[in-house]
Amino acid sequence: MDSRRFHEIDVLKCVSILTVVYIHSISTSFSPTNFLGIFFNDIASFAVPGLFFAAGFLFNINKVSTSQIIKKKLIRILPPYVFCSLCIQFLNLPGLSVSLENLTAQQLIFNLIFGNTLVIYYFIFVLLYLYAFSLFLRRIPDKWVLAIWGISIFLLLFFVKKVVFQGYSLFILFRHPFFHCFSYLTGWIFFLYYQKITSIVKQHLAVIFFTLIILDIMLLTFTRMGNGSFNLFPILTQLHIYLCIALLLIFGITTTKYQKIIQFFSNYSYGIYLLHFPIVRSCQLLYPEIAADYSFKYAFVSWSAGVSISIFIIFVIKKITRRYSVYLVGC
């Protein structure tokens, strides 16, 4: 099946990648301190799980042989990742985990293997091991996959409740399978029951949609009481994440408005992910005084630059290399 038939997945990828860029634009710190910075950071927490959800769904549409899937996924993921990682590292762009002057051959190899050139590249490392796990999943009955998905719920809840705040390094936490497996498997399960789920949603659209909105508003209000944040409510954070994903899917199921622009950002999502971070960090170097704060103006400037310059770079590379651009920027 052609993934472009699934407008709701395009909506999810489009909104998620734009939100990922905004998360990195909120402040030069990953932990803003003022109310608005925390609030927008919390709202945007669905972005990366949304991309993993879409990845799980889209992997499952492949009905070709295992060797063909491996070839397709490795070509789609690895060459652009290696190309962008090396360019960003040797250009010594902002956001690197290890600056060029301190880089050794051993560290470079380590960074490439574990997605560590930029802190956000953990996504590629996680995606590859989830794809490897998928080669097993596609060979077992759907009811067994459903059972594994059920187990992953408890593993995620255990992880966010008992592990996340125990002082482990972010390098380990961001790459831990318990943290990402559930969102990926949820996308997989959504594909398995796609017709049934979408049929129910269309029959009870208004009730489901407004119920989810009200639940999320109540959740956000409750977690703001006493100047709180999602850090105090890790399980409620996960509920918010999947409420947002569900709302985006419902929006995609029920409308085809703006389909071309949504398809555009969906198709360019991987390239934007690989390229945007140094651009955002470069903009933020112009206003280091708000390192842990939030400013709508500065965040919007960084976000706009991260999205538009990434797309411009992709466009130029596509014009120059044509069909070979898929090996360089994944588009």
C-alpha positions as a Markdown table, in Angstrom:
| # | Residue | x | y | z |
|---|---|---|---|---|
| 1 | Met | 0.0 | 0.0 | 0.0 |
| 2 | Asp | 1.1 | 3.6 | -0.7 |
| 3 | Ser | 1.7 | 5.5 | 2.6 |
| 4 | Arg | 0.3 | 8.6 | 0.9 |
| 5 | Arg | -3.2 | 7.2 | 1.2 |
| 6 | Phe | -3.0 | 7.7 | 5.0 |
| 7 | His | -3.6 | 11.4 | 5.3 |
| 8 | Glu | -3.8 | 11.2 | 9.1 |
| 9 | Ile | -0.2 | 9.9 | 9.3 |
| 10 | Asp | 1.0 | 12.7 | 7.1 |
| 11 | Val | -0.8 | 15.1 | 9.5 |
| 12 | Leu | 0.9 | 13.5 | 12.5 |
| 13 | Lys | 4.4 | 13.6 | 10.8 |
| 14 | Cys | 3.9 | 17.2 | 9.7 |
| 15 | Val | 2.8 | 18.6 | 13.1 |
| 16 | Ser | 5.3 | 16.5 | 15.0 |
| 17 | Ile | 8.4 | 17.6 | 13.0 |
| 18 | Leu | 7.3 | 21.3 | 13.2 |
| 19 | Thr | 6.8 | 20.8 | 16.9 |
| 20 | Val | 10.2 | 19.1 | 17.3 |
| 21 | Val | 11.8 | 22.2 | 15.8 |
| 22 | Tyr | 9.8 | 24.4 | 18.1 |
| 23 | Ile | 10.8 | 22.4 | 21.2 |
| 24 | His | 14.5 | 23.2 | 20.3 |
| 25 | Ser | 13.6 | 26.8 | 19.7 |
| 26 | Ile | 11.9 | 27.5 | 23.1 |
| 27 | Ser | 15.2 | 28.2 | 24.8 |
| 28 | Thr | 18.9 | 27.5 | 24.6 |
| 29 | Ser | 18.4 | 25.2 | 27.5 |
| 30 | Phe | 16.3 | 21.9 | 27.3 |
| 31 | Ser | 14.7 | 23.0 | 30.6 |
| 32 | Pro | 13.2 | 26.5 | 30.4 |
| 33 | Thr | 12.4 | 28.0 | 33.8 |
| 34 | Asn | 9.6 | 30.5 | 33.4 |
| 35 | Phe | 5.9 | 29.5 | 33.2 |
| 36 | Leu | 5.3 | 30.0 | 29.5 |
| 37 | Gly | 8.5 | 28.2 | 28.5 |
| 38 | Ile | 7.5 | 25.2 | 30.7 |
| 39 | Phe | 4.0 | 25.3 | 29.5 |
| 40 | Phe | 4.8 | 25.2 | 25.8 |
| 41 | Asn | 7.6 | 22.6 | 26.4 |
| 42 | Asp | 5.0 | 20.4 | 28.1 |
| 43 | Ile | 2.4 | 20.8 | 25.4 |
| 44 | Ala | 5.0 | 19.9 | 22.7 |
| 45 | Ser | 6.0 | 16.7 | 24.5 |
| 46 | Phe | 4.0 | 14.6 | 22.0 |
| 47 | Ala | 6.3 | 15.4 | 19.1 |
| 48 | Val | 8.9 | 12.7 | 19.2 |
| 49 | Pro | 6.5 | 9.9 | 20.3 |
| 50 | Gly | 4.3 | 11.1 | 17.3 |
| 51 | Leu | 7.2 | 10.5 | 15.0 |
| 52 | Phe | 7.8 | 7.0 | 16.4 |
| 53 | Phe | 4.1 | 6.3 | 16.2 |
| 54 | Ala | 4.2 | 7.2 | 12.5 |
| 55 | Ala | 7.3 | 5.1 | 12.0 |
| 56 | Gly | 5.6 | 2.0 | 13.5 |
| 57 | Phe | 2.5 | 2.5 | 11.3 |
| 58 | Leu | 4.5 | 3.0 | 8.1 |
| 59 | Phe | 6.8 | 0.0 | 8.7 |
| 60 | Asn | 3.8 | -2.2 | 9.0 |
| 61 | Ile | 2.5 | -1.3 | 5.5 |
| 62 | Asn | 5.5 | -3.1 | 3.9 |
| 63 | Lys | 4.4 | -6.4 | 2.5 |
| 64 | Val | 7.6 | -7.2 | 0.6 |
| 65 | Ser | 10.3 | -9.6 | 1.6 |
| 66 | Thr | 12.5 | -9.1 | 4.6 |
| 67 | Ser | 15.6 | -8.5 | 2.5 |
| 68 | Gln | 13.8 | -5.8 | 0.5 |
| 69 | Ile | 12.6 | -4.1 | 3.7 |
| 70 | Ile | 16.1 | -4.1 | 5.2 |
| 71 | Lys | 17.6 | -2.6 | 2.0 |
| 72 | Lys | 14.8 | 0.0 | 1.8 |
| 73 | Lys | 15.1 | 1.1 | 5.4 |
| 74 | Leu | 18.9 | 1.2 | 5.6 |
| 75 | Ile | 19.1 | 3.3 | 2.4 |
| 76 | Arg | 16.4 | 5.6 | 3.7 |
| 77 | Ile | 17.9 | 6.1 | 7.2 |
| 78 | Leu | 21.7 | 5.5 | 7.3 |
| 79 | Pro | 23.3 | 7.4 | 4.3 |
| 80 | Pro | 21.5 | 10.7 | 5.1 |
| 81 | Tyr | 22.3 | 10.3 | 8.8 |
| 82 | Val | 26.0 | 9.6 | 8.1 |
| 83 | Phe | 26.3 | 12.4 | 5.6 |
| 84 | Cys | 24.6 | 15.0 | 7.8 |
| 85 | Ser | 26.5 | 13.9 | 10.9 |
| 86 | Leu | 29.9 | 14.2 | 9.2 |
| 87 | Cys | 29.1 | 17.5 | 7.6 |
| 88 | Ile | 27.8 | 19.0 | 10.8 |
| 89 | Gln | 30.8 | 17.6 | 12.8 |
| 90 | Phe | 33.5 | 18.7 | 10.5 |
| 91 | Leu | 31.9 | 22.1 | 9.9 |
| 92 | Asn | 32.0 | 22.4 | 13.7 |
| 93 | Leu | 28.4 | 23.7 | 13.8 |
| 94 | Pro | 26.6 | 24.7 | 17.1 |
| 95 | Gly | 25.0 | 21.9 | 19.1 |
| 96 | Leu | 27.7 | 19.2 | 18.8 |
| 97 | Ser | 28.2 | 16.8 | 21.7 |
| 98 | Val | 31.9 | 17.0 | 21.0 |
| 99 | Ser | 33.5 | 20.0 | 19.3 |
| 100 | Leu | 35.8 | 19.4 | 16.4 |
| 101 | Glu | 39.0 | 20.4 | 18.3 |
| 102 | Asn | 38.3 | 17.7 | 20.9 |
| 103 | Leu | 37.2 | 15.1 | 18.4 |
| 104 | Thr | 39.1 | 11.8 | 18.1 |
| 105 | Ala | 38.6 | 9.0 | 15.6 |
| 106 | Gln | 37.3 | 6.8 | 18.4 |
| 107 | Gln | 34.8 | 9.5 | 19.5 |
| 108 | Leu | 33.7 | 10.0 | 15.9 |
| 109 | Ile | 32.9 | 6.3 | 15.4 |
| 110 | Phe | 31.2 | 6.2 | 18.8 |
| 111 | Asn | 29.1 | 9.3 | 17.9 |
| 112 | Leu | 28.0 | 7.7 | 14.5 |
| 113 | Ile | 27.1 | 4.3 | 16.0 |
| 114 | Phe | 25.1 | 5.7 | 18.9 |
| 115 | Gly | 23.6 | 8.7 | 17.3 |
| 116 | Asn | 25.6 | 11.1 | 19.4 |
| 117 | Thr | 26.9 | 13.7 | 17.0 |
| 118 | Leu | 24.0 | 16.0 | 18.0 |
| 119 | Val | 22.1 | 15.3 | 21.2 |
| 120 | Ile | 18.9 | 14.9 | 19.2 |
| 121 | Tyr | 20.3 | 12.2 | 16.9 |
| 122 | Tyr | 19.4 | 9.6 | 19.5 |
| 123 | Phe | 16.2 | 9.3 | 17.4 |
| 124 | Ile | 18.1 | 7.6 | 14.6 |
| 125 | Phe | 19.7 | 5.1 | 17.0 |
| 126 | Val | 16.4 | 4.2 | 18.5 |
| 127 | Leu | 14.6 | 4.0 | 15.2 |
| 128 | Leu | 17.2 | 1.5 | 13.9 |
| 129 | Tyr | 16.8 | -0.9 | 16.8 |
| 130 | Leu | 13.0 | -0.6 | 16.6 |
| 131 | Tyr | 13.2 | -1.4 | 12.9 |
| 132 | Ala | 15.3 | -4.4 | 13.8 |
| 133 | Phe | 12.7 | -5.5 | 16.3 |
| 134 | Ser | 10.1 | -5.1 | 13.6 |
| 135 | Leu | 11.7 | -7.9 | 11.6 |
| 136 | Phe | 10.7 | -10.2 | 14.4 |
| 137 | Leu | 7.2 | -8.6 | 14.9 |
| 138 | Arg | 6.2 | -9.1 | 11.3 |
| 139 | Arg | 6.7 | -12.8 | 11.6 |
| 140 | Ile | 4.5 | -13.5 | 14.6 |
| 141 | Pro | 0.6 | -13.5 | 14.8 |
| 142 | Asp | -1.1 | -10.2 | 15.3 |
| 143 | Lys | -2.5 | -11.4 | 18.7 |
| 144 | Trp | 1.1 | -11.9 | 20.0 |
| 145 | Val | 2.0 | -8.4 | 18.8 |
| 146 | Leu | -1.1 | -7.1 | 20.8 |
| 147 | Ala | 0.2 | -8.9 | 23.9 |
| 148 | Ile | 3.7 | -7.4 | 23.5 |
| 149 | Trp | 2.0 | -4.0 | 23.1 |
| 150 | Gly | 0.2 | -4.5 | 26.3 |
| 151 | Ile | 3.4 | -5.4 | 28.1 |
| 152 | Ser | 5.0 | -2.3 | 26.7 |
| 153 | Ile | 2.4 | -0.1 | 28.4 |
| 154 | Phe | 3.5 | -1.4 | 31.8 |
| 155 | Leu | 7.2 | -1.1 | 30.9 |
| 156 | Leu | 6.7 | 2.5 | 29.9 |
| 157 | Leu | 4.7 | 3.4 | 33.1 |
| 158 | Phe | 7.4 | 1.7 | 35.2 |
| 159 | Phe | 10.1 | 3.5 | 33.4 |
| 160 | Val | 8.7 | 7.0 | 33.7 |
| 161 | Lys | 7.6 | 6.5 | 37.3 |
| 162 | Lys | 10.5 | 4.7 | 38.8 |
| 163 | Val | 13.6 | 5.3 | 36.5 |
| 164 | Val | 13.5 | 8.7 | 34.8 |
| 165 | Phe | 14.2 | 10.8 | 37.9 |
| 166 | Gln | 16.8 | 8.5 | 39.4 |
| 167 | Gly | 19.8 | 10.4 | 38.2 |
| 168 | Tyr | 20.6 | 8.3 | 35.1 |
| 169 | Ser | 22.5 | 10.1 | 32.2 |
| 170 | Leu | 20.3 | 11.5 | 29.5 |
| 171 | Phe | 22.5 | 9.6 | 27.0 |
| 172 | Ile | 21.1 | 6.3 | 28.4 |
| 173 | Leu | 17.5 | 7.6 | 29.1 |
| 174 | Phe | 16.9 | 8.9 | 25.6 |
| 175 | Arg | 18.0 | 5.6 | 24.1 |
| 176 | His | 16.2 | 3.2 | 26.5 |
| 177 | Pro | 13.7 | 0.9 | 24.7 |
| 178 | Phe | 11.1 | 1.2 | 27.5 |
| 179 | Phe | 10.8 | 4.9 | 26.7 |
| 180 | His | 10.0 | 4.6 | 23.0 |
| 181 | Cys | 8.8 | 1.1 | 22.3 |
| 182 | Phe | 5.2 | 1.8 | 23.3 |
| 183 | Ser | 4.7 | 4.7 | 20.9 |
| 184 | Tyr | 6.2 | 2.7 | 18.0 |
| 185 | Leu | 4.1 | -0.4 | 18.8 |
| 186 | Thr | 0.9 | 1.8 | 19.2 |
| 187 | Gly | 1.5 | 3.0 | 15.6 |
| 188 | Trp | 1.9 | -0.7 | 14.6 |
| 189 | Ile | -1.4 | -1.7 | 16.3 |
| 190 | Phe | -3.2 | 1.3 | 14.8 |
| 191 | Phe | -2.3 | -0.1 | 11.4 |
| 192 | Leu | -3.5 | -3.6 | 12.3 |
| 193 | Tyr | -6.9 | -2.2 | 13.3 |
| 194 | Tyr | -7.0 | 0.8 | 11.0 |
| 195 | Gln | -10.3 | 0.1 | 9.3 |
| 196 | Lys | -12.1 | -0.7 | 12.6 |
| 197 | Ile | -10.7 | 2.3 | 14.4 |
| 198 | Thr | -11.4 | 4.8 | 11.6 |
| 199 | Ser | -14.9 | 3.5 | 11.2 |
| 200 | Ile | -15.7 | 4.0 | 14.9 |
| 201 | Val | -14.1 | 7.5 | 14.8 |
| 202 | Lys | -16.2 | 8.6 | 11.8 |
| 203 | Gln | -19.4 | 7.3 | 13.4 |
| 204 | His | -18.8 | 9.1 | 16.7 |
| 205 | Leu | -16.6 | 12.0 | 15.6 |
| 206 | Ala | -17.9 | 14.9 | 17.6 |
| 207 | Val | -18.2 | 13.0 | 20.9 |
| 208 | Ile | -14.7 | 11.5 | 20.6 |
| 209 | Phe | -13.0 | 14.7 | 19.5 |
| 210 | Phe | -14.5 | 17.0 | 22.1 |
| 211 | Thr | -14.1 | 14.4 | 24.9 |
| 212 | Leu | -10.4 | 14.2 | 24.1 |
| 213 | Ile | -10.0 | 18.0 | 24.0 |
| 214 | Ile | -11.8 | 18.4 | 27.3 |
| 215 | Leu | -9.7 | 15.7 | 28.9 |
| 216 | Asp | -6.5 | 17.3 | 27.8 |
| 217 | Ile | -7.6 | 20.8 | 28.9 |
| 218 | Met | -8.4 | 19.3 | 32.4 |
| 219 | Leu | -5.1 | 17.5 | 32.5 |
| 220 | Leu | -3.1 | 20.7 | 31.5 |
| 221 | Thr | -5.0 | 22.8 | 34.0 |
| 222 | Phe | -4.5 | 20.3 | 36.9 |
| 223 | Thr | -0.8 | 20.0 | 36.3 |
| 224 | Arg | -0.4 | 23.8 | 36.2 |
| 225 | Met | -1.8 | 24.2 | 39.7 |
| 226 | Gly | 0.7 | 25.5 | 42.2 |
| 227 | Asn | 3.1 | 26.4 | 39.4 |
| 228 | Gly | 3.5 | 22.7 | 38.6 |
| 229 | Ser | 4.7 | 21.0 | 35.4 |
| 230 | Phe | 4.6 | 17.6 | 33.8 |
| 231 | Asn | 7.9 | 16.8 | 35.7 |
| 232 | Leu | 5.7 | 16.2 | 38.8 |
| 233 | Phe | 3.2 | 14.0 | 36.9 |
| 234 | Pro | 5.1 | 11.6 | 34.6 |
| 235 | Ile | 2.2 | 9.3 | 34.0 |
| 236 | Leu | -0.1 | 12.2 | 33.2 |
| 237 | Thr | 2.6 | 13.4 | 30.7 |
| 238 | Gln | 2.1 | 10.1 | 28.8 |
| 239 | Leu | -1.7 | 10.6 | 28.8 |
| 240 | His | -1.3 | 14.0 | 27.4 |
| 241 | Ile | 1.1 | 12.7 | 24.7 |
| 242 | Tyr | -1.4 | 10.1 | 23.4 |
| 243 | Leu | -4.4 | 12.4 | 23.7 |
| 244 | Cys | -2.5 | 14.8 | 21.4 |
| 245 | Ile | -1.6 | 12.0 | 19.0 |
| 246 | Ala | -5.2 | 10.8 | 18.9 |
| 247 | Leu | -6.5 | 14.3 | 18.2 |
| 248 | Leu | -4.1 | 14.8 | 15.3 |
| 249 | Leu | -5.1 | 11.4 | 13.9 |
| 250 | Ile | -8.7 | 12.3 | 14.1 |
| 251 | Phe | -8.1 | 15.6 | 12.4 |
| 252 | Gly | -6.3 | 13.7 | 9.6 |
| 253 | Ile | -9.0 | 11.1 | 9.3 |
| 254 | Thr | -11.8 | 13.7 | 8.9 |
| 255 | Thr | -10.3 | 16.3 | 6.7 |
| 256 | Thr | -8.2 | 16.6 | 3.6 |
| 257 | Lys | -7.7 | 20.4 | 3.8 |
| 258 | Tyr | -4.2 | 21.7 | 3.2 |
| 259 | Gln | -3.2 | 18.2 | 1.9 |
| 260 | Lys | -0.4 | 19.5 | -0.3 |
| 261 | Ile | 1.4 | 21.5 | 2.4 |
| 262 | Ile | 0.9 | 18.7 | 4.9 |
| 263 | Gln | 2.3 | 16.1 | 2.4 |
| 264 | Phe | 5.2 | 18.4 | 1.8 |
| 265 | Phe | 6.3 | 18.6 | 5.4 |
| 266 | Ser | 5.6 | 14.9 | 5.9 |
| 267 | Asn | 7.9 | 14.1 | 3.0 |
| 268 | Tyr | 10.6 | 16.4 | 4.2 |
| 269 | Ser | 10.3 | 15.5 | 7.9 |
| 270 | Tyr | 13.5 | 13.3 | 8.1 |
| 271 | Gly | 15.6 | 15.9 | 6.3 |
| 272 | Ile | 14.3 | 18.7 | 8.6 |
| 273 | Tyr | 15.1 | 16.5 | 11.6 |
| 274 | Leu | 18.7 | 15.9 | 10.5 |
| 275 | Leu | 19.4 | 19.6 | 9.6 |
| 276 | His | 17.5 | 21.9 | 11.8 |
| 277 | Phe | 19.3 | 21.7 | 15.2 |
| 278 | Pro | 22.5 | 23.6 | 14.3 |
| 279 | Ile | 20.4 | 26.3 | 12.5 |
| 280 | Val | 18.3 | 26.8 | 15.6 |
| 281 | Arg | 21.3 | 26.9 | 17.9 |
| 282 | Ser | 23.0 | 29.4 | 15.6 |
| 283 | Cys | 20.0 | 31.7 | 16.0 |
| 284 | Gln | 20.0 | 31.3 | 19.7 |
| 285 | Leu | 23.7 | 32.3 | 20.0 |
| 286 | Leu | 22.4 | 35.8 | 19.1 |
| 287 | Tyr | 20.4 | 36.0 | 22.4 |
| 288 | Pro | 22.3 | 33.9 | 25.1 |
| 289 | Glu | 20.8 | 36.1 | 27.8 |
| 290 | Ile | 17.6 | 34.0 | 27.7 |
| 291 | Ala | 19.4 | 30.7 | 28.1 |
| 292 | Ala | 16.8 | 29.1 | 30.3 |
| 293 | Asp | 13.9 | 31.4 | 29.6 |
| 294 | Tyr | 11.2 | 31.8 | 27.0 |
| 295 | Ser | 10.4 | 34.6 | 24.5 |
| 296 | Phe | 7.8 | 34.1 | 21.8 |
| 297 | Lys | 9.7 | 36.5 | 19.5 |
| 298 | Tyr | 13.0 | 34.7 | 19.8 |
| 299 | Ala | 11.5 | 31.3 | 19.7 |
| 300 | Phe | 9.5 | 32.1 | 16.6 |
| 301 | Val | 12.7 | 33.5 | 14.9 |
| 302 | Ser | 14.6 | 30.3 | 15.7 |
| 303 | Trp | 11.8 | 28.1 | 14.7 |
| 304 | Ser | 11.2 | 29.9 | 11.4 |
| 305 | Ala | 15.0 | 29.8 | 10.6 |
| 306 | Gly | 15.2 | 26.1 | 11.6 |
| 307 | Val | 12.3 | 25.1 | 9.3 |
| 308 | Ser | 12.9 | 27.4 | 6.3 |
| 309 | Ile | 16.7 | 27.0 | 6.1 |
| 310 | Ser | 16.5 | 23.2 | 6.4 |
| 311 | Ile | 14.0 | 23.1 | 3.6 |
| 312 | Phe | 16.2 | 25.5 | 1.5 |
| 313 | Ile | 19.2 | 23.2 | 2.0 |
| 314 | Ile | 17.1 | 20.1 | 1.1 |
| 315 | Phe | 15.8 | 22.0 | -2.0 |
| 316 | Val | 19.3 | 22.9 | -3.2 |
| 317 | Ile | 20.7 | 19.4 | -2.6 |
| 318 | Lys | 17.8 | 17.9 | -4.5 |
| 319 | Lys | 18.4 | 20.3 | -7.4 |
| 320 | Ile | 22.1 | 19.5 | -7.6 |
| 321 | Thr | 22.0 | 15.7 | -7.0 |
| 322 | Arg | 18.5 | 15.0 | -8.2 |
| 323 | Arg | 17.6 | 11.3 | -7.4 |
| 324 | Tyr | 20.7 | 10.9 | -5.3 |
| 325 | Ser | 19.4 | 13.4 | -2.8 |
| 326 | Val | 17.7 | 10.5 | -0.9 |
| 327 | Tyr | 21.2 | 9.3 | 0.1 |
| 328 | Leu | 22.2 | 12.8 | 1.4 |
| 329 | Val | 19.1 | 14.3 | 3.1 |
| 330 | Gly | 16.6 | 11.5 | 3.0 |
| 331 | Cys | 14.2 | 13.2 | 0.6 |
